[in-house]
Amino acid sequence: MVITAAISLAIRRRVDCNWGLCMAPDPSHVVINRMATFGKGWHYTMGLTTFILTFFLSQSYGMWRELYNAGRKIQGRLNDVGMLLATSADRDEEGRYTPAAEKVQDDVARASRLFHTFCWASFAKSFGVLLTPRGMSRMLSRGLMTQSEFITLQGADAKSAGAKHVCMEWMMHRALKGMKKGGGIEDDEAVKHVVLEELCALRGTYAGIGDILEGRMPLAYAHFVQILVDTFLVTAPVALYAEMGVWSVFSVGVITLFYSGLLSLAKIFLDPLGNDNFFNDSVNCDIGVFIRESNAGSTRWKDGISTLPV
């Protein structure tokens, strides 16, 4: 808007204007005629810029939505495993869990909480500290893992495999161990098959998050859109003055607001985890919400039918 106002002021001071202040410029004036010719070319680029920018925004939102859906699918898989174990757990004559059944569910729930936390910590820089010895020590002090689990995660083999993968295997191993005779979970091949299927699907879902982030958008394409929008907005004051006169000051401000706003929104969508620190308080996926909801779900199914009607 400042540039547009400066152009309008310069024209009125240095050019013999035969039109009123709030009137459209005289198209027959030699300066206005040349600006109008430039404006025709600018209008041709408007359609191109609008199409490319909206397409860029739709692709960025699609990437954001894909990652969000992957996060919800991970929660769903974890809840499925918890529900299957709770409904297949051994019970006494009063309809309560046996000690072994309660133990296996607690172990799987704790492993699932660790897995989910470490999973997002491996993707989001803001949670990356949880993968360090300092972060794990803090989790140990808060009772989020046992001393044995902490020592195992600090081992060289666990570090090379990745904390989230190790916890994922803990879940699978403990569930399978509990499905043996006397382990606390009904020894049923159908249940075992479904649990293994859910856990394998879970592995595929969280592994896809890394692919989404790595293949989000070619940098050259994002630079091209940035240059196209910047060029379109910088040339707008000259192009619009021949048609609108001083009213172009307001028009350029509105165009800049919406076009630059759409471009910024698209770039925010391309950083759903806030790893690039592009914009504070943006529409990033709230990883804390994912983790809290998953932690609550890890015990929901066990507590929901801790006692059955006899």
Buried (B, 14 or more C-beta within 10 A) or exposed (E): BEBBBEBBEEBBEEEEBEBEEEEBBBEEBEBBEEBBEEBEEBEEBBEEBBEBBEEBBEBBBEBBEBBEEBBEBBBBBBBBBBBBBBEBBBBEEEEBBBEBBBBBBBBBBBBBBBBBBBBBBBBBEBBBEBBEEEBBEEBBEEEBBEEEBBEBBEEEEBEEBBBBBBBBBBBBEBBBEBBEEEBBBBBEEEBBEBBBEBBEBBBEBBEBBEEBBEEBBEEEEBEEBBEBBEEBBEBBBBBBBBBBBBBBBEBBBEBBEEBBEBBEBBBBBBBBBBBEEEBEEBBBBEBEEBBEBBBEBBBBBBEEBBEEEE
